[in-house]
Every structure is written in C-alpha cells, then in structure tokens.
Amino acid sequence: MKVYPFFIPHAGCPHHCRFCQQQWLSGHSAAPSPEQVAGELPLLLPEQGDGEVAFYGGSFTLLEPALQRDYLQRVRPFIARGQVSGIRISTRPDAIGEEQVTRLQQGGVTTVELGCQSFSAEVLAAVGRGHGPQSAGRAVALLRSRSLQVGLQLMPGLPGGGPREALQSLRHALDLEPDFLRIYPTVVLRGTVLEDDFQQGRYRPLALDEAVELCAEMLWHCREAGVPVIRLGLQATAALVPDQALVAGPYHPAFGALVRARLWRRALATVLAGQAGAEVRVHPADLSDALGQRRGNRHYFEERGRRLALRCDGGMARDHFAVDGRTYALQAAAVFQPIPTLS
Ligand code: SF4
C-alpha cells in the first residue's frame, strides 16, 4: 500500500527515550501545520488511489485533541473523493484508550503503528520509555476490537537487551498477531542520552554483521508466522551519516537488502553443502539478494573454498531456487531454531 507521510517530529510526546532524536530520523525539524498538510495533499495524491496519508514521528494521540481533529479533517475530503483510502498514525502503546480510538476512527484513521520497541520490562525501563510491556497487548486488543489495522515497531539492540531479548520480544509481538511489523536495530544518534552512554562506555550497540544475522532470524520467524515486515532498518536520510546524525551502531542505507541476502546465504549454505560447483537457478528479481550486496554471498562461499554459480531463470518462482533439477523454497531451506521459551 502506498503511504503519503507527514512527519511531526516528537510532537505530542512528553517523554525522552534515551535513543530518540526524531528530528534526525525524519529529516524534518518541525511539524507542518494542518494548513500546510492541506496545501500539500493535492500535489501528493493521485486522482484515485487506495493509499494512506500517514502522520509519523511523534505520538499522534498525545497531541492536543483539537489539533488531532484538525489534522485528520484536512485529509477527510481526499478520502471522500477516493484519492486515498484512509489515514495512518504512529503513537505509543500507552497512548491508546477508548477516547483516543474513538477520535481516530471518527477522523478516518484506518491504521495505527505502535512503537513497542521491546517487550522486556527491564529494557523498557532502561531506555526510559515510561510504559511496561503489557501496554502493547491492551492497545492491540482495543484497536482490533474497533477493526483498525495494527503495525508494531521493534528495536533490537536497546540497552539491557540483546539477541535473545530481541527474539523473545519478537515472539510477544507475533503472538499479538499484528498486520505488519517494522524492525529498526538501535543506532546511536547525536544529541541523545544514548550517545552519552556510548561515549562513556555504558552502552555497546550491535555490530552491523550481528544485527544483520539477528534480523535475518527475526525476518524468518515473521515469515513463518505470516506477518509482513514492511521495513528493516532506518530509512536513509541525508543526515544519517557519521559526521552528522550517526554516532555508532548498525546503520546501513540498504540494511533490508543485507538481511534478505543473509537469508539466501543461509538457505544456499544448507543446500549446497557437499554439492561443490553446482549451478543455482533463481528468478531474475531474486538475483541481487541471492548474490548479496557487493557479491557478499559469492565471496562468503569462495572464502570457504566453494563456488556460488548463480543463473537467472524467469521460470523460477520468487524466493525459490533450483539445484541439480530439484527446487527449494528459501524459507524451508533457511531453517532457524524456535525462539527460546519466554521468561
Ligand atoms: S515516545 Fe517516541 S517520540 Fe517520544 S521520546 Fe520516545 S521514541 Fe521519541
């Protein structure tokens, strides 16, 4: 679904999560006024379409109620004309109650994204979220009871967390049966409390390869559960570079491609074990993921004394590959262990 985003950085939010610097993340320093939103929509939207206008970057349901209504009302005429099908907002799990949901629905909101980040009480406390892990379950149940679509956001690698915690948080998130997930490995941004933690040696972010490996495993579990992951890693902005916003952490402008390539590597390594030099046929659209960024998967096999011989075949199904006349599903070949028991 096409999304037409407006960023309201940090608007409405009285909290100060250790990792948060919405201005860098969104690339916008101030929220547009409702009048500005109304002025930009005719330029953004098609004559007919089923996308959603989105308000991202803050805690929408913590804005003044009159301002929430004003933003939403500016979009309503475009929904009525069929130029867009609804509105998406992002907010905190503890900022969703009966009153807020009624206001959202009356305003035309169809999808709510909840910044859960983690389901570990220790991690949520360590980053100063100001809510516990139960908030998300309550919010999802309420949103579902009103037939709203729900997306959940997770941040592996937060202080006090790690790969095991990230996988257990994912288990909690999947058990809530969201419509989609976003996964953003934690990076250290300039001007955050986390930057101070990092500089003082109190916080070590995930290394890029560690984050790629972890997110490949998370993506695999999401696919097993049938939950789409609509974003892996932070959206590239002009400011997300080392001498500006980025201090440390597993940021890569093509992080999602690295993760998909890692799944391919895992699947190919399983099937190609003992089949040195065998030709692998893939759909042309899968070639770059199978090969990996900068041919990383080919180098990986070469370093282990094996040759990865890939050939495009338009007759192959997506996310499948064939070796020696036998076809394999990527998901079935790239097997991971079940997520450890929840604690
Ligand atoms: S709740 Fe969201 S907007 Fe508010 S400080 Fe935390 S991450 Fe930033």
Residues whose N, C-alpha, C, O or C-beta is under 5 A from the ligand:
A	BS01	SF4	H10 C13 H15 H16 C17 C20 G57 G58 R92
